[in-house]
């Protein structure tokens, strides 16, 4: 049988999603818990790999098992074996044709940016932070210039293993809630560090260092070396993954419900 699960986690507790030697990762924690529940070794496949310090409110993964367990066992039972920083939200049986990564139609990320003169304490590690005043209208205009299908090489990490830098960015919305600036990204797929690199460029514009039209130049250049540094991972959340309706997975929560 094949199951899909939704997972949330606090990325501060892990060295990213993917298994790494001698490092705590989300995949290691989940595979250990699932294996204990199944009674055999379980391999987990995720919709996407998140970096160290990046969080998730709705990561999707799948696994296969011959063990017969109720769905509640793959949720509450597995959670009893997990550390506090990660939890399974739901489990669903899926057909053999389902693949958490290759069946996905779109991924959705949210970035929470605190724009305040003083660094956060209670929200440290959960939000990005900048103390400089931001021109949100310029930032919004710059963001809109990235929509559509482009070669995003200027926003791609050197170690990115994607076969092509061409991706389709469907949405990049920005709104402010007091001192918190919330950015929602949706694309068919993302390159390694793509969202954090876009954040670095958008902030360069918002701080008045470049005009919004500069984003066109970055896209055309296809050169990571001319773009600003990668922004901090703290405020980045994998907020959902979209799949064809035929798989019957629960829909994404309203991205406006709550801060994350």
C-alpha positions as CSV (number, residue, x, y, z in Angstrom):
1,X,0.0,0.0,0.0
2,X,1.1,3.6,-0.7
3,X,0.3,6.5,1.7
4,X,0.6,10.2,1.4
5,X,1.2,12.3,4.5
6,X,1.2,16.0,5.3
7,X,3.9,17.2,7.7
8,X,4.7,20.4,9.5
9,X,8.1,21.1,11.1
10,X,10.2,23.8,12.7
11,X,13.3,23.9,10.5
12,X,15.5,25.3,13.3
13,X,15.8,21.8,14.8
14,X,17.1,20.2,11.6
15,X,19.9,20.4,9.0
16,X,17.3,20.4,6.3
17,X,14.9,17.8,4.9
18,X,17.3,15.4,3.2
19,X,19.3,12.7,4.9
20,X,22.8,13.8,5.8
21,X,25.5,11.8,7.6
22,X,25.8,12.7,11.3
23,X,23.2,15.5,11.0
24,X,19.6,15.6,12.3
25,X,17.2,16.0,9.4
26,X,13.4,15.8,9.0
27,X,13.6,12.8,6.7
28,X,15.7,10.9,9.2
29,X,13.2,11.6,12.0
30,X,10.2,10.7,10.0
31,X,11.6,7.6,8.5
32,X,12.6,6.4,11.9
33,X,9.1,7.0,13.3
34,X,7.4,5.4,10.3
35,X,9.7,2.4,10.4
36,X,8.8,1.8,14.1
37,X,5.1,2.0,13.3
38,X,5.4,-0.3,10.2
39,X,7.8,-2.8,11.8
40,X,10.1,-2.6,8.8
41,X,12.4,0.0,7.2
42,X,10.4,2.8,5.4
43,X,11.7,5.1,2.8
44,X,10.0,8.5,2.4
45,X,9.8,10.6,-0.7
46,X,9.0,14.3,-0.4
47,X,7.5,16.9,-2.7
48,X,10.6,19.1,-2.2
49,X,13.7,19.4,-0.1
50,X,13.9,22.3,2.3
51,X,17.2,23.7,3.6
52,X,18.4,24.1,7.2
53,X,16.3,26.6,9.0
54,X,13.4,26.5,6.6
55,X,10.1,25.5,8.0
56,X,7.0,23.7,6.7
57,X,3.3,24.0,7.4
58,X,2.3,21.5,4.7
59,X,5.1,19.4,3.3
60,X,3.8,16.3,1.4
61,X,5.5,13.0,1.2
62,X,4.7,9.4,0.4
63,X,5.8,5.9,1.5
64,X,5.0,2.3,0.8
65,X,4.4,-0.5,3.3
66,X,2.9,-3.9,3.6
67,X,1.9,-3.2,7.2
68,X,-1.8,-2.9,7.8
69,X,-2.5,0.0,10.1
70,X,-5.4,2.4,10.5
71,X,-4.8,5.9,9.2
72,X,-4.8,7.2,12.8
73,X,-1.7,5.1,13.4
74,X,0.2,6.9,10.6
75,X,-0.7,10.2,12.3
76,X,-1.0,10.1,16.1
77,X,0.9,6.8,16.4
78,X,3.8,8.1,14.3
79,X,3.8,11.4,16.1
80,X,4.3,9.7,19.4
81,X,7.8,8.6,18.0
82,X,8.7,12.0,16.6
83,X,10.5,14.9,18.3
84,X,8.4,18.0,19.2
85,X,9.7,20.0,16.2
86,X,7.9,17.8,13.6
87,X,4.4,16.3,13.3
88,X,2.3,14.4,10.8
89,X,-1.0,16.3,10.1
90,X,-2.9,13.7,8.1
91,X,-2.4,10.4,6.2
92,X,-4.3,9.2,3.1
93,X,-4.0,6.0,1.1
94,X,-3.1,6.8,-2.5
95,X,-2.9,4.9,-5.8
96,X,0.4,3.4,-7.0
97,X,0.5,6.2,-9.7
98,X,1.0,8.9,-7.0
99,X,4.4,10.4,-6.4
100,X,4.8,13.2,-3.9
101,X,7.4,15.0,-6.1
102,X,6.5,14.0,-9.7
103,X,2.7,14.2,-9.4
104,X,2.8,17.8,-7.9
105,X,1.4,20.6,-10.1
106,X,2.7,23.5,-7.9
107,X,4.5,24.3,-4.8
108,X,3.6,27.2,-2.4
109,X,5.9,29.1,-0.2
110,X,5.4,31.9,2.3
111,X,8.0,34.3,3.6
112,X,7.4,36.2,6.8
113,X,9.5,39.4,7.1
114,X,9.5,41.5,10.2
115,X,10.3,45.2,9.3
116,X,11.2,46.7,12.6
117,X,14.1,48.7,14.0
118,X,14.8,46.1,16.7
119,X,15.6,42.4,16.0
120,X,12.9,39.9,17.2
121,X,13.3,37.8,20.3
122,X,10.1,35.7,20.7
123,X,9.9,35.2,16.9
124,X,13.7,34.7,16.4
125,X,14.2,32.0,13.8
126,X,10.6,32.1,12.7
127,X,10.6,35.3,10.8
128,X,13.1,37.1,8.6
129,X,14.1,40.6,9.7
130,X,15.3,43.9,8.4
131,X,15.6,47.1,10.3
132,X,15.6,49.5,7.3
133,X,12.4,51.2,6.1
134,X,11.0,49.5,3.0
135,X,9.2,50.9,0.0
136,X,6.6,48.2,-0.3
137,X,5.1,49.6,-3.6
138,X,8.5,49.4,-5.3
139,X,8.9,45.9,-3.8
140,X,5.5,44.9,-5.1
141,X,6.2,46.2,-8.6
142,X,9.5,44.4,-8.7
143,X,7.8,41.1,-7.6
144,X,5.3,41.3,-10.5
145,X,8.1,41.5,-13.0
146,X,9.1,38.0,-12.0
147,X,5.7,36.4,-12.8
148,X,5.5,34.0,-15.8
149,X,8.0,31.5,-17.3
150,X,11.6,32.6,-17.1
151,X,15.1,31.3,-16.9
152,X,15.8,31.9,-13.2
153,X,19.5,31.3,-13.3
154,X,20.2,34.6,-11.5
155,X,18.3,33.2,-8.6
156,X,19.7,29.7,-8.6
157,X,22.2,28.3,-6.0
158,X,25.5,27.1,-7.5
159,X,24.8,23.6,-6.0
160,X,21.3,23.4,-7.6
161,X,20.7,20.0,-9.2
162,X,17.6,20.9,-11.2
163,X,17.7,19.8,-14.8
164,X,16.6,23.2,-16.1
165,X,16.6,26.7,-14.6
166,X,13.3,27.5,-16.5
167,X,10.4,27.7,-14.1
168,X,6.9,29.2,-14.1
169,X,6.2,31.6,-11.2
170,X,2.4,31.7,-11.0
171,X,2.0,34.0,-8.0
172,X,4.2,36.4,-6.0
173,X,1.8,38.4,-3.7
174,X,2.8,40.8,-1.0
175,X,0.8,42.3,1.8
176,X,1.6,44.0,5.1
177,X,0.1,43.2,8.5
178,X,1.4,45.9,10.7
179,X,5.2,45.5,10.9
180,X,5.0,42.0,9.2
181,X,5.4,41.8,5.5
182,X,4.0,38.6,4.1
183,X,5.0,37.3,0.6
184,X,3.3,34.3,-1.0
185,X,5.0,32.4,-3.8
186,X,3.6,29.7,-6.1
187,X,5.4,28.0,-9.0
188,X,5.4,24.7,-10.8
189,X,8.7,24.1,-9.1
190,X,11.5,26.0,-7.4
191,X,15.2,26.0,-7.8
192,X,17.6,25.6,-4.9
193,X,17.5,28.8,-2.9
194,X,15.2,30.4,-5.5
195,X,12.8,32.0,-3.0
196,X,15.6,33.3,-0.7
197,X,17.5,34.7,-3.6
198,X,14.4,36.5,-4.9
199,X,13.9,37.8,-1.4
200,X,17.4,39.3,-1.4
201,X,16.8,41.0,-4.7
202,X,13.3,42.3,-3.7
203,X,14.8,43.8,-0.5
204,X,17.5,45.5,-2.5
205,X,14.7,47.3,-4.4
206,X,12.6,47.9,-1.3
207,X,15.6,49.6,0.3
208,X,16.0,52.0,-2.6
209,X,19.2,50.5,-3.9
210,X,17.8,49.6,-7.3
211,X,14.6,50.4,-9.2
212,X,11.9,47.7,-9.8
213,X,13.0,47.5,-13.5
214,X,16.3,46.0,-12.3
215,X,14.5,42.6,-11.9
216,X,14.2,42.5,-15.7
217,X,18.0,42.9,-15.9
218,X,18.6,40.1,-13.5
219,X,16.4,37.7,-15.4
220,X,18.0,38.6,-18.7
221,X,21.5,38.3,-17.3
222,X,21.0,34.7,-16.1
223,X,24.0,35.2,-13.9
224,X,23.8,34.5,-10.1
225,X,27.1,36.5,-9.5
226,X,25.4,39.9,-10.2
227,X,22.4,39.4,-7.9
228,X,22.4,40.2,-4.1
229,X,23.3,37.6,-1.5
230,X,20.9,34.9,-0.4
231,X,18.5,36.1,2.3
232,X,18.1,34.4,5.6
233,X,16.0,31.1,5.8
234,X,14.3,32.1,9.1
235,X,11.0,33.3,7.7
236,X,10.6,30.8,4.9
237,X,7.8,28.2,5.1
238,X,6.8,25.5,2.6
239,X,3.1,26.2,2.8
240,X,1.5,23.6,0.5
241,X,1.7,21.4,-2.6
242,X,-1.0,21.1,-5.2
243,X,-2.0,17.8,-6.8
244,X,-4.6,16.7,-9.4
245,X,-8.0,16.2,-7.9
246,X,-7.9,12.5,-8.9
247,X,-5.7,11.7,-5.9
248,X,-8.3,13.1,-3.4
249,X,-5.8,14.8,-1.1
250,X,-7.1,17.5,1.3
251,X,-6.8,21.0,-0.3
252,X,-4.5,23.7,0.8
253,X,-5.6,25.8,3.7
254,X,-6.5,29.5,3.1
255,X,-3.1,31.2,2.9
256,X,-4.7,34.3,4.6
257,X,-5.8,32.3,7.6
258,X,-3.3,33.3,10.3
259,X,0.3,34.5,9.7
260,X,1.5,31.1,8.5
